[in-house]
Amino acid sequence: MDRCEIVHANFLRRVSAGDLPTGRAPAGPLPRHLAVSLFRSACVSRALDRQSRAMQKAGQGFYTIGSSGHEGLSAVAAALRPSDMAFLHYRDAAFQIARAQQVPGQTITRDMLLSFASSAEDPISGGRHKVLGSRSLVIPPQTSTIASHLPKAVGAAYSIGAARRHRPEHAILPDDAIVFCSFGDASANHSTAQGAFNTAQWTSYQSSPLPLLFCCEDNGIGISTKTPKGWIAATFGNRPGLKYFACDGLDIYDTYATALAAADYVRTRRKPAFLHVRTIRLYGHAGADMPTTYLPKEEVEAEEANDPLLHSVRLLEQAGALSPADALLIYQETLARVSRVAAEAITRPRLKTASDVMAAIVPPRRSCRPTNGPTPQARAEVFGADIKAMSEPQIMSRLINWALTDLMLTYPEVVKMGEDVGRKGGVYGVTQKLQARFGPDRVIDTLLDEQSILGLAIGMAQNGFIPVPEIQFLAYVHNAEDQIRGEAATLSFFSNGQFSNPMVIRIAGLGYQKGFGGHFHNDNSLAVLRDMPGVILAVPSNGADAAMMLRECMRLAREEQRVVVFVEPIALYPMRDLHEEKDGAWMRRYPDPSEVIPYGEVGIDGNGTDLAIVTFGNGCYLSQQARPELQAAGIKTRIIDTRWLSPLPTEALNAAVADCRHILIVDETRRTGGVAEGLMAHFVESAPQVPLARLTAADSFIATGPAYAATLPSKEQIIAAALTLIGGKQ
């Protein structure tokens, strides 16, 4: 027999014989009827684990990471309110089952079996993945990622206090809610988790409200690697700003009482706490895992002898709530019922086509209250002397600042966060005056941790805010890219569009800073941002475009619930001149707040038909510099600013080059994995008859000092590439 059957047989035999494990007598506030309900939830969880393995063996199910040994989490669920948002560990089926008992109209057994079967009728993911989650139970879906949900739990908890001050139109959490976030003892060691704990403590230490209950389910092992005994208690027992609670997860009475106390502390003090629940793991990590291959058989059997269902039978009998015979009957009836429901669930339709799978990548549009924007008086009061300056050409950084100001005036749910964005106004001054204009509640100076910045944004977005997180430099996003890829980008996909986290992520990036910073401040790779389904990537090339595109990015987030990344070319922030000193040709006037550049619209400068230069960002500036010499050589040139780099605006690009005889792609990202690869492939497929070439950056990091641009495209290289392309094809 496999371990699953052994545990099952042991339960039947020991309950029938009255051979129950020893332990503390039941104590605490858990009422009898609720104790019996928690046992029923635990039995459903156990039956679902068994059924998932049977379904997999029959080729009818596709997920076997179970919750057996963690059934005590049903008592934690009972200690919370169903309106408390819960980010769950993947072993928390019992928590979700118990919460379903708190909300009328739930069909939790069928729902989970549909998920096991990858049915398109699975109410949370629509058959895309086996996830715990439910919109009606306020449980955003989580997969089996390792600790990546902790930063956004911090953000969601922070949003509750923020919403008391500025309640967003689409807020979903009550003012007195708390956020629950669970994980395993192995995951607690992950750098993502450690960053979240530190951020929670950092926030609490400054007395900012953060009603967050962390829950570590400590079964003592991560797949096959043991957690040192006492490690969780030793490392979390005395952290500043994080109150520690501990209980025995095998004892539903102790777990309920401790969780109730922990939740009360968090709810009344508005401070984070750490609930340490000692559990066991039955059956191994997942269906294919054999624990006896890396653990002594005696140790595995000792764990099985401590089955939490056996402890619950003992406790219920001692409390006079349920006899062992009745407990055994509940267990057997639950197994039979789950089996009957499974027989129907496996007949339900599954996803079949690519369009079926991809239907939830992009969230659904939502209705928003109309706004006429701020009054002239409100703008004058906030902008002050800047109002007069708007009639004069300005540099890009200032126009972005004004666009952000107008957006924050128009939409009170917009919040800005990042390193140095408040008092300092950003490394390049782009966010100057914003904190003075809107206060530290809406312009948040964060600690130095990109995962926490993005997690704060993701969590706040799930409670109705429109965050505008800032990553100081493009190279820094790699410290936290999974917060975009694994969390923000996938939420709609795994929730079938029921949950969303709209935001506009501002990143200062790309190359050409003269003599400053080298690779870490001049990263020119956008590959990771273009490889995330559903994420929109925008790059402006001048200040007016930046303002109008930023407004469209905000509309996409607010109305279409999109995750948008807005990469601002650092070298163009202060750019004034184009062809000669003091010509001021790269400065722009501030566009009227009503003006936007629609998503997918490209920029077209010129009507020459000899050559189309397709480019973006700094490439537009360099191409404009090159154009006079190309015109002098008789090459009539138009410059096309792609603007929207993912997804590529293919139809607009086709229209823009339709009557051009040659296409030169100028790409400041690297030759391998750069934007030009996508553009080249597109034009080869859509216009194979048109001669085509590309000029890219070298596959290199960027140097500091005089060689800052040595690996990047230049004006001279653009001219040479154009002459070669046209001369070789005429």
KOLKOLMAR-385113 format. One line per 5 residues: number of its first residue (from 0); their letters; for each residue x, y, z of C-alpha. Coordinates in steps of 0.1 Angstrom, whole numbers, plus 5000, padded with zeros to 4 digits. Example, Ala and Ser with C-alpha at 12.3 -4.5 7.8 and 13.67 -1.06 7.14 Angstrom:
REM KOLKOLMAR-385113
0	as	5123 4955 5078 ~ 5137 4989 5071
END
This chain:
REM KOLKOLMAR-385113
0	mdrce	5000 5000 5000 ~ 5011 5036 4994 ~ 5012 5060 5023 ~ 4978 5075 5014 ~ 4961 5041 5019
5	ivhan	4981 5033 5050 ~ 4970 5066 5067 ~ 4934 5058 5056 ~ 4935 5022 5070 ~ 4951 5034 5102
10	flrrv	4923 5059 5107 ~ 4896 5034 5102 ~ 4913 5008 5125 ~ 4923 5031 5153 ~ 4890 5050 5156
15	sagdl	4871 5017 5156 ~ 4893 5004 5183 ~ 4894 5036 5203 ~ 4932 5037 5198 ~ 4936 5074 5198
20	ptgra	4968 5095 5203 ~ 4973 5112 5236 ~ 4974 5149 5241 ~ 4961 5179 5260 ~ 4924 5180 5269
25	pagpl	4902 5203 5249 ~ 4903 5239 5263 ~ 4893 5273 5251 ~ 4864 5291 5235 ~ 4856 5267 5206
30	prhla	4819 5258 5209 ~ 4808 5222 5203 ~ 4788 5228 5172 ~ 4817 5247 5156 ~ 4842 5220 5166
35	vslfr	4821 5194 5148 ~ 4819 5217 5118 ~ 4857 5220 5117 ~ 4860 5182 5118 ~ 4836 5179 5089
40	sacvs	4857 5205 5069 ~ 4889 5185 5078 ~ 4872 5153 5065 ~ 4863 5170 5032 ~ 4899 5182 5028
45	raldr	4912 5146 5035 ~ 4887 5131 5012 ~ 4896 5155 4984 ~ 4933 5146 4988 ~ 4925 5110 4984
50	qsram	4902 5116 4955 ~ 4928 5138 4937 ~ 4953 5109 4937 ~ 4926 5085 4925 ~ 4917 5109 4897
55	qkagq	4954 5112 4887 ~ 4958 5075 4885 ~ 4928 5073 4862 ~ 4940 5101 4840 ~ 4911 5122 4852
60	gfyti	4929 5147 4875 ~ 4961 5167 4873 ~ 4971 5179 4907 ~ 4981 5160 4939 ~ 4998 5184 4962
65	gssgh	4975 5179 4992 ~ 4966 5194 5026 ~ 4967 5162 5047 ~ 4983 5170 5080 ~ 4974 5207 5077
70	eglsa	4937 5202 5084 ~ 4940 5223 5116 ~ 4939 5254 5094 ~ 4901 5250 5094 ~ 4902 5263 5129
75	vaaal	4922 5294 5118 ~ 4896 5301 5091 ~ 4869 5299 5118 ~ 4887 5325 5139 ~ 4887 5350 5110
80	rpsdm	4859 5368 5092 ~ 4850 5358 5056 ~ 4856 5394 5045 ~ 4893 5392 5056 ~ 4913 5388 5025
85	aflhy	4933 5355 5026 ~ 4964 5347 5006 ~ 4968 5310 5011 ~ 4995 5284 5012 ~ 4989 5257 4987
90	rdaaf	4982 5232 5015 ~ 4952 5252 5028 ~ 4923 5234 5014 ~ 4909 5230 5049 ~ 4910 5267 5054
95	qiara	4890 5274 5023 ~ 4865 5246 5030 ~ 4859 5260 5065 ~ 4855 5295 5052 ~ 4829 5283 5027
100	qqvpg	4808 5273 5057 ~ 4807 5309 5067 ~ 4792 5321 5034 ~ 4758 5309 5022 ~ 4754 5293 4988
105	qtitr	4788 5277 4985 ~ 4795 5244 4967 ~ 4830 5239 4979 ~ 4834 5202 4973 ~ 4823 5204 4937
110	dmlls	4843 5235 4931 ~ 4875 5219 4942 ~ 4869 5187 4923 ~ 4863 5208 4891 ~ 4896 5224 4897
115	fassa	4913 5190 4902 ~ 4898 5179 4868 ~ 4909 5211 4851 ~ 4873 5217 4841 ~ 4864 5249 4823
120	edpis	4836 5252 4849 ~ 4861 5255 4877 ~ 4847 5286 4894 ~ 4881 5302 4902 ~ 4906 5296 4873
125	ggrhk	4882 5283 4846 ~ 4904 5252 4843 ~ 4937 5269 4838 ~ 4954 5256 4870 ~ 4946 5239 4902
130	vlgsr	4945 5268 4926 ~ 4929 5276 4959 ~ 4908 5307 4956 ~ 4873 5322 4955 ~ 4859 5356 4947
135	slvip	4830 5351 4971 ~ 4853 5340 4998 ~ 4878 5369 4992 ~ 4906 5344 4985 ~ 4927 5356 4955
140	pqtst	4941 5325 4938 ~ 4976 5313 4945 ~ 4996 5286 4928 ~ 5025 5266 4942 ~ 5049 5295 4940
145	iashl	5073 5299 4969 ~ 5065 5329 4991 ~ 5058 5353 4962 ~ 5024 5362 4976 ~ 5038 5376 5009
150	pkavg	5048 5411 4995 ~ 5013 5417 4981 ~ 4998 5406 5014 ~ 5017 5434 5030 ~ 5004 5458 5003
155	aaysi	4968 5446 5008 ~ 4970 5451 5045 ~ 4985 5486 5041 ~ 4956 5494 5017 ~ 4931 5490 5045
160	gaarr	4944 5519 5065 ~ 4950 5539 5033 ~ 4914 5533 5022 ~ 4901 5547 5055 ~ 4917 5580 5044
165	hrpeh	4910 5579 5007 ~ 4884 5551 4999 ~ 4887 5541 4963 ~ 4857 5535 4941 ~ 4865 5498 4937
170	ailpd	4876 5490 4972 ~ 4865 5456 4984 ~ 4878 5453 5020 ~ 4859 5466 5050 ~ 4876 5493 5071
175	daivf	4880 5468 5100 ~ 4893 5439 5079 ~ 4926 5422 5083 ~ 4947 5403 5058 ~ 4957 5367 5063
180	csfgd	4987 5352 5046 ~ 4999 5316 5051 ~ 5031 5298 5039 ~ 5052 5268 5049 ~ 5083 5267 5072
185	asanh	5106 5261 5042 ~ 5091 5291 5023 ~ 5097 5313 5054 ~ 5134 5312 5045 ~ 5130 5325 5010
190	staqg	5143 5360 5003 ~ 5109 5371 4991 ~ 5094 5361 5024 ~ 5122 5377 5044 ~ 5117 5409 5025
195	afnta	5080 5409 5033 ~ 5086 5402 5070 ~ 5111 5431 5071 ~ 5088 5454 5053 ~ 5059 5446 5077
200	qwtsy	5082 5452 5107 ~ 5096 5484 5092 ~ 5061 5497 5087 ~ 5048 5486 5121 ~ 5079 5501 5138
205	qsspl	5069 5535 5125 ~ 5033 5530 5138 ~ 5017 5529 5104 ~ 4986 5507 5104 ~ 4992 5472 5090
210	pllfc	4965 5447 5100 ~ 4983 5416 5087 ~ 4984 5381 5101 ~ 5012 5360 5088 ~ 5007 5322 5094
215	cedng	5036 5298 5092 ~ 5025 5262 5088 ~ 5055 5244 5102 ~ 5055 5207 5092 ~ 5093 5206 5096
220	igist	5103 5198 5060 ~ 5104 5214 5026 ~ 5101 5185 5000 ~ 5130 5165 5014 ~ 5150 5192 5033
225	ktpkg	5143 5194 5069 ~ 5138 5227 5088 ~ 5161 5226 5119 ~ 5141 5219 5150 ~ 5131 5251 5168
230	wiaat	5142 5273 5139 ~ 5109 5291 5132 ~ 5103 5299 5169 ~ 5139 5310 5173 ~ 5139 5333 5143
235	fgnrp	5104 5348 5146 ~ 5098 5346 5184 ~ 5112 5380 5192 ~ 5111 5403 5161 ~ 5105 5440 5166
240	glkyf	5071 5451 5153 ~ 5059 5415 5148 ~ 5039 5399 5176 ~ 5045 5361 5179 ~ 5018 5336 5186
245	acdgl	5022 5298 5185 ~ 4998 5268 5187 ~ 4996 5231 5180 ~ 4980 5226 5146 ~ 4970 5190 5156
250	diydt	4947 5205 5183 ~ 4918 5224 5168 ~ 4909 5238 5203 ~ 4944 5253 5208 ~ 4946 5264 5172
255	yatal	4912 5282 5173 ~ 4919 5299 5206 ~ 4954 5311 5195 ~ 4942 5322 5161 ~ 4913 5341 5177
260	aaady	4938 5359 5200 ~ 4961 5367 5171 ~ 4933 5380 5149 ~ 4920 5401 5177 ~ 4955 5416 5183
265	vrtrr	4959 5424 5146 ~ 4923 5438 5142 ~ 4924 5460 5173 ~ 4960 5471 5173 ~ 4963 5474 5135
270	kpafl	4997 5458 5137 ~ 5011 5426 5121 ~ 5014 5393 5139 ~ 5031 5360 5132 ~ 5010 5328 5139
275	hvrti	5032 5297 5142 ~ 5011 5266 5136 ~ 5029 5234 5142 ~ 5016 5207 5117 ~ 5027 5175 5101
280	rlygh	5029 5165 5065 ~ 5012 5132 5054 ~ 5018 5113 5021 ~ 5050 5133 5012 ~ 5052 5164 4991
285	agadm	5029 5153 4963 ~ 5015 5123 4945 ~ 5048 5112 4929 ~ 5068 5118 4961 ~ 5078 5088 4982
290	pttyl	5089 5101 5016 ~ 5105 5068 5026 ~ 5131 5073 4999 ~ 5147 5102 5019 ~ 5133 5097 5055
295	pkeev	5135 5066 5077 ~ 5103 5045 5076 ~ 5100 5048 5114 ~ 5100 5086 5112 ~ 5073 5085 5085
300	eaeea	5052 5061 5106 ~ 5056 5083 5137 ~ 5042 5113 5118 ~ 5013 5092 5105 ~ 5005 5081 5141
305	ndpll	4999 5118 5149 ~ 4973 5122 5122 ~ 4954 5154 5131 ~ 4920 5137 5123 ~ 4928 5112 5150
310	hsvrl	4936 5140 5174 ~ 4903 5157 5165 ~ 4883 5125 5172 ~ 4899 5123 5206 ~ 4893 5160 5214
315	leqag	4857 5159 5202 ~ 4849 5129 5224 ~ 4866 5145 5254 ~ 4846 5177 5249 ~ 4813 5158 5246
320	alspa	4808 5171 5211 ~ 4810 5139 5190 ~ 4814 5102 5197 ~ 4842 5083 5178 ~ 4815 5062 5161
325	dalli	4798 5093 5148 ~ 4831 5107 5138 ~ 4839 5076 5118 ~ 4805 5078 5102 ~ 4811 5114 5091
330	yqetl	4845 5104 5077 ~ 4831 5075 5057 ~ 4801 5094 5044 ~ 4823 5123 5034 ~ 4845 5099 5014
335	arvsr	4815 5085 4996 ~ 4800 5119 4989 ~ 4833 5133 4975 ~ 4836 5102 4953 ~ 4800 5107 4939
340	vaaea	4807 5144 4932 ~ 4840 5135 4915 ~ 4822 5111 4892 ~ 4802 5140 4878 ~ 4830 5166 4879
345	itrpr	4852 5146 4856 ~ 4825 5147 4829 ~ 4825 5185 4827 ~ 4841 5202 4797 ~ 4877 5212 4797
350	lktas	4896 5239 4779 ~ 4905 5229 4743 ~ 4918 5257 4722 ~ 4945 5284 4726 ~ 4918 5310 4726
355	dvmaa	4901 5292 4755 ~ 4933 5292 4775 ~ 4942 5328 4767 ~ 4907 5343 4773 ~ 4916 5355 4808
360	ivppr	4950 5369 4802 ~ 4935 5403 4797 ~ 4911 5413 4825 ~ 4876 5425 4817 ~ 4868 5462 4815
365	rscrp	4851 5477 4844 ~ 4828 5507 4847 ~ 4842 5537 4865 ~ 4826 5569 4878 ~ 4829 5596 4851
370	tngpt	4850 5626 4860 ~ 4854 5660 4845 ~ 4888 5664 4860 ~ 4899 5690 4885 ~ 4885 5726 4883
375	pqara	4908 5753 4870 ~ 4909 5767 4906 ~ 4920 5733 4919 ~ 4947 5731 4893 ~ 4959 5766 4900
380	evfga	4961 5759 4937 ~ 4981 5727 4933 ~ 5004 5737 4904 ~ 5011 5773 4916 ~ 5037 5790 4895
385	dikam	5040 5759 4872 ~ 5007 5769 4855 ~ 5025 5799 4838 ~ 5054 5777 4827 ~ 5031 5753 4809
390	sepqi	5029 5777 4779 ~ 5067 5774 4774 ~ 5086 5743 4760 ~ 5099 5721 4788 ~ 5121 5691 4793
395	msrli	5106 5656 4795 ~ 5111 5651 4832 ~ 5090 5682 4840 ~ 5062 5673 4817 ~ 5060 5638 4833
400	nwalt	5058 5655 4867 ~ 5029 5677 4855 ~ 5011 5647 4840 ~ 5014 5628 4873 ~ 5001 5658 4891
405	dlmlt	4971 5661 4869 ~ 4964 5624 4871 ~ 4966 5625 4909 ~ 4943 5655 4910 ~ 4918 5638 4887
410	ypevv	4918 5603 4903 ~ 4920 5602 4942 ~ 4926 5565 4941 ~ 4960 5570 4924 ~ 4989 5564 4948
415	kmged	5026 5568 4941 ~ 5053 5547 4958 ~ 5090 5540 4955 ~ 5125 5548 4968 ~ 5131 5585 4972
420	vgrkg	5099 5595 4953 ~ 5086 5618 4981 ~ 5109 5642 4999 ~ 5137 5640 4974 ~ 5113 5639 4944
425	gvygv	5131 5610 4927 ~ 5167 5605 4916 ~ 5160 5627 4886 ~ 5135 5651 4901 ~ 5106 5636 4882
430	tqklq	5083 5634 4913 ~ 5094 5667 4929 ~ 5066 5685 4948 ~ 5042 5655 4945 ~ 5044 5646 4982
435	arfgp	5040 5683 4992 ~ 5010 5685 4969 ~ 4992 5652 4979 ~ 5007 5642 5012 ~ 5028 5611 5023
440	drvid	4996 5589 5022 ~ 4995 5592 4984 ~ 5032 5597 4977 ~ 5049 5570 4997 ~ 5086 5568 5004
445	tllde	5093 5531 5007 ~ 5122 5512 5020 ~ 5149 5500 4996 ~ 5134 5468 4983 ~ 5120 5464 4948
450	qsilg	5100 5433 4957 ~ 5083 5452 4985 ~ 5076 5482 4963 ~ 5058 5461 4937 ~ 5042 5439 4964
455	laigm	5028 5471 4980 ~ 5014 5481 4946 ~ 4999 5447 4938 ~ 4982 5445 4972 ~ 4968 5480 4971
460	aqngf	4955 5474 4936 ~ 4935 5445 4948 ~ 4917 5469 4971 ~ 4907 5494 4945 ~ 4937 5517 4943
465	ipvpe	4956 5526 4911 ~ 4992 5523 4922 ~ 5020 5540 4903 ~ 5051 5522 4917 ~ 5085 5535 4906
470	iqfla	5116 5514 4901 ~ 5146 5537 4902 ~ 5166 5520 4874 ~ 5157 5494 4848 ~ 5185 5471 4861
475	yvhna	5168 5471 4895 ~ 5136 5455 4882 ~ 5154 5422 4879 ~ 5155 5421 4917 ~ 5118 5417 4917
480	edqir	5106 5407 4882 ~ 5086 5377 4896 ~ 5063 5402 4913 ~ 5053 5413 4878 ~ 5056 5380 4860
485	geaat	5045 5355 4886 ~ 5020 5377 4905 ~ 5006 5408 4888 ~ 5006 5395 4853 ~ 4989 5361 4862
490	lsffs	4962 5372 4886 ~ 4935 5377 4860 ~ 4946 5345 4842 ~ 4944 5323 4873 ~ 4912 5339 4885
495	ngqfs	4894 5339 4852 ~ 4892 5377 4853 ~ 4876 5378 4888 ~ 4906 5395 4905 ~ 4928 5422 4891
500	npmvi	4957 5444 4901 ~ 4957 5473 4877 ~ 4988 5496 4879 ~ 5012 5517 4860 ~ 5048 5508 4868
505	riagl	5072 5536 4861 ~ 5108 5526 4854 ~ 5137 5550 4845 ~ 5159 5531 4821 ~ 5178 5526 4788
510	gyqkg	5212 5540 4779 ~ 5231 5571 4768 ~ 5236 5588 4802 ~ 5269 5605 4796 ~ 5297 5592 4818
515	fgghf	5274 5580 4846 ~ 5265 5548 4862 ~ 5275 5521 4838 ~ 5254 5490 4835 ~ 5234 5493 4867
520	hndns	5221 5528 4858 ~ 5220 5524 4820 ~ 5205 5490 4815 ~ 5192 5487 4779 ~ 5174 5453 4781
525	lavlr	5136 5452 4779 ~ 5134 5415 4771 ~ 5119 5404 4805 ~ 5092 5431 4802 ~ 5082 5420 4767
530	dmpgv	5080 5383 4777 ~ 5050 5387 4801 ~ 5016 5379 4786 ~ 4990 5406 4793 ~ 5015 5432 4804
535	ilavp	5016 5464 4783 ~ 5051 5480 4777 ~ 5053 5517 4767 ~ 5083 5538 4760 ~ 5080 5575 4751
540	sngad	5106 5595 4731 ~ 5097 5631 4741 ~ 5080 5650 4769 ~ 5047 5657 4752 ~ 5043 5621 4741
545	aamml	5053 5610 4776 ~ 5025 5630 4792 ~ 4999 5619 4767 ~ 5010 5582 4768 ~ 5010 5583 4806
550	recmr	4974 5595 4806 ~ 4965 5566 4784 ~ 4984 5542 4806 ~ 4963 5554 4835 ~ 4931 5549 4815
555	laree	4942 5514 4806 ~ 4948 5506 4843 ~ 4917 5523 4857 ~ 4891 5512 4831 ~ 4906 5481 4816
560	qrvvv	4924 5468 4847 ~ 4957 5464 4829 ~ 4992 5461 4842 ~ 5013 5487 4823 ~ 5050 5492 4824
565	fvepi	5061 5528 4814 ~ 5099 5529 4808 ~ 5112 5565 4807 ~ 5145 5570 4788 ~ 5168 5586 4814
570	alypm	5190 5603 4789 ~ 5160 5622 4775 ~ 5148 5635 4808 ~ 5169 5667 4806 ~ 5173 5668 4768
575	rdlhe	5168 5703 4754 ~ 5187 5705 4721 ~ 5186 5683 4690 ~ 5209 5696 4662 ~ 5229 5723 4679
580	ekdga	5234 5738 4713 ~ 5206 5759 4726 ~ 5182 5751 4697 ~ 5157 5738 4722 ~ 5143 5714 4696
585	wmrry	5137 5685 4719 ~ 5116 5704 4744 ~ 5078 5703 4742 ~ 5049 5723 4756 ~ 5026 5706 4781
590	pdpse	4997 5691 4762 ~ 4962 5700 4774 ~ 4950 5674 4801 ~ 4924 5662 4777 ~ 4949 5651 4751
595	vipyg	4961 5614 4750 ~ 4979 5591 4726 ~ 4956 5561 4723 ~ 4970 5526 4730 ~ 4985 5512 4698
600	evgid	4989 5545 4680 ~ 5024 5550 4666 ~ 5041 5583 4659 ~ 5049 5592 4623 ~ 5072 5621 4616
605	gngtd	5077 5629 4579 ~ 5062 5615 4547 ~ 5093 5603 4529 ~ 5089 5570 4510 ~ 5125 5560 4504
610	laivt	5131 5549 4540 ~ 5111 5542 4571 ~ 5131 5542 4603 ~ 5112 5522 4628 ~ 5124 5530 4663
615	fgngc	5115 5541 4698 ~ 5129 5560 4728 ~ 5165 5573 4723 ~ 5164 5559 4688 ~ 5138 5586 4678
620	ylsqq	5162 5613 4690 ~ 5192 5598 4671 ~ 5172 5592 4640 ~ 5160 5629 4640 ~ 5197 5639 4643
625	arpel	5205 5616 4613 ~ 5177 5627 4590 ~ 5192 5660 4577 ~ 5222 5641 4563 ~ 5200 5614 4549
630	qaagi	5178 5640 4532 ~ 5210 5657 4518 ~ 5219 5623 4503 ~ 5186 5623 4485 ~ 5169 5598 4509
635	ktrii	5134 5609 4517 ~ 5129 5596 4552 ~ 5101 5592 4577 ~ 5106 5583 4613 ~ 5081 5560 4630
640	dtrwl	5080 5560 4668 ~ 5067 5525 4679 ~ 5059 5538 4714 ~ 5040 5506 4725 ~ 5066 5478 4726
645	splpt	5045 5450 4739 ~ 5023 5439 4724 ~ 5037 5454 4692 ~ 5011 5477 4674 ~ 5014 5456 4643
650	ealna	4985 5470 4624 ~ 4996 5506 4630 ~ 5031 5497 4620 ~ 5020 5482 4588 ~ 5000 5513 4579
655	avadc	5029 5535 4588 ~ 5053 5518 4564 ~ 5028 5509 4537 ~ 5042 5531 4510 ~ 5079 5529 4520
660	rhili	5105 5512 4498 ~ 5130 5503 4526 ~ 5127 5497 4564 ~ 5155 5503 4589 ~ 5149 5492 4625
665	vdetr	5169 5512 4650 ~ 5169 5494 4684 ~ 5188 5506 4714 ~ 5183 5472 4731 ~ 5207 5443 4726
670	rtggv	5209 5424 4694 ~ 5199 5391 4711 ~ 5165 5393 4728 ~ 5160 5429 4718 ~ 5129 5447 4704
675	aeglm	5143 5444 4668 ~ 5138 5407 4668 ~ 5101 5411 4672 ~ 5100 5439 4647 ~ 5121 5421 4621
680	ahfve	5099 5390 4624 ~ 5068 5410 4620 ~ 5079 5428 4589 ~ 5094 5397 4573 ~ 5060 5380 4578
685	sapqv	5038 5410 4568 ~ 5059 5427 4541 ~ 5085 5402 4528 ~ 5090 5421 4496 ~ 5103 5452 4514
690	plarl	5141 5454 4519 ~ 5148 5453 4557 ~ 5177 5459 4580 ~ 5183 5464 4617 ~ 5208 5484 4638
695	taads	5209 5474 4674 ~ 5231 5476 4705 ~ 5258 5451 4709 ~ 5253 5421 4732 ~ 5271 5438 4760
700	fiatg	5267 5456 4792 ~ 5271 5494 4792 ~ 5304 5510 4804 ~ 5309 5540 4826 ~ 5329 5570 4814
705	payaa	5338 5581 4779 ~ 5327 5547 4764 ~ 5292 5550 4778 ~ 5277 5549 4742 ~ 5303 5527 4725
710	tlpsk	5280 5496 4724 ~ 5249 5515 4714 ~ 5235 5528 4681 ~ 5247 5563 4671 ~ 5237 5590 4646
715	eqiia	5266 5580 4624 ~ 5257 5543 4625 ~ 5221 5551 4615 ~ 5233 5571 4585 ~ 5257 5543 4574
720	aaltl	5231 5516 4579 ~ 5206 5536 4558 ~ 5230 5542 4530 ~ 5240 5505 4529 ~ 5204 5494 4529
725	iggkq	5193 5517 4501 ~ 5225 5515 4481 ~ 5225 5477 4482 ~ 5189 5473 4471 ~ 5185 5500 4444
END
